[in-house]
Amino acid sequence: MKYVCDACGWEYDEEKGDPDNGIAPGTKFEDLPEDFECPVCGVGKDMFSPVGE
């Protein structure tokens, strides 16, 4: 599943994770820390929407 930042369009792909920011591939969006922020614009998890499936 993928999630897109509503503010800037950055995409989080659960299969790929975000290794540049210490998030391992396969990490589910709901398992990200509550203080997770978009690495591009800094908004919180509540500003992401699921895309695709």
N, C-alpha and C positions, 0 to 999 in steps of 0.2 A: 504494500500500500504506500502511496505517496501523499504527502501533505504539502500545501503551498502556503507561503506567507501572504496573507491578505494585504499587507502593507507594501511589500516590494516585489513579490513574485518568486522569491527564493524557494527552492523545492527541497524538501527532506524526503529521501527515499529510504524506507526501512531496510531494504536489501543491502544498500550501500552504506548506510549509517552516515557518519560525518567524521571520518578518521582525522581530518585536520584539526578538529575540535575535541578529540578524545572520545568520540562516540563510535563504538564498534559496529561493524556491519551486522545486520540482523536485529538491531535494537528497535523494538516497537516504539511508536510515537508515544503511546501512553506510559511507557517505561522510562521516558526521558525525565530528568530531574524537574521538579516543579519550577525551579528557577531558570530553566532552559530559555535562552533568548535566541532569536534569529541572528546568525552570525553576520548578516549583512546590515540589517537596520536596527536590531536590538529590541524588537517587540517580543512579548511573551507568548507562551504556548496557546493562549486563548485567541490569538490572532492568526491561527493557522486553520485551514480548511482541507478536508480530505479530497483527493482527486483520483480519478480512474475508477478502479473496481468498485 
